[in-house]
Amino acid sequence: MKALLVCQAGMSTAILCKKLAKEAQKKAANLDIEAVGLESAGKVSLGKDLVLLAPQIKYAAQAIRQEVPAEIPIMILSSQDFGLMNAETIYRKMNQVVEAKR
């Protein structure tokens, strides 16, 4: 799975990216995930299976939807999962969203 994790500046999500990659590795799955700032979301989303939004930018979901191709689902992370860096739960939800798209 190729995913994009978007936050305000792309910095707070770097830790979560690493945790999600480790979670995928535990499940013997392939996860290519990248963290970017809000201003890069549209152009970097091309070729991704999923775009994740950090909870602090959920206000920008409609604007990001305009920039991200319609076939790519957008998932807003819950404040609780993001704050606790709950990679296991987030990874499970990511898979559910991608599978529902197929």
Disulfide bonds with the S-S distance in Angstrom:
none
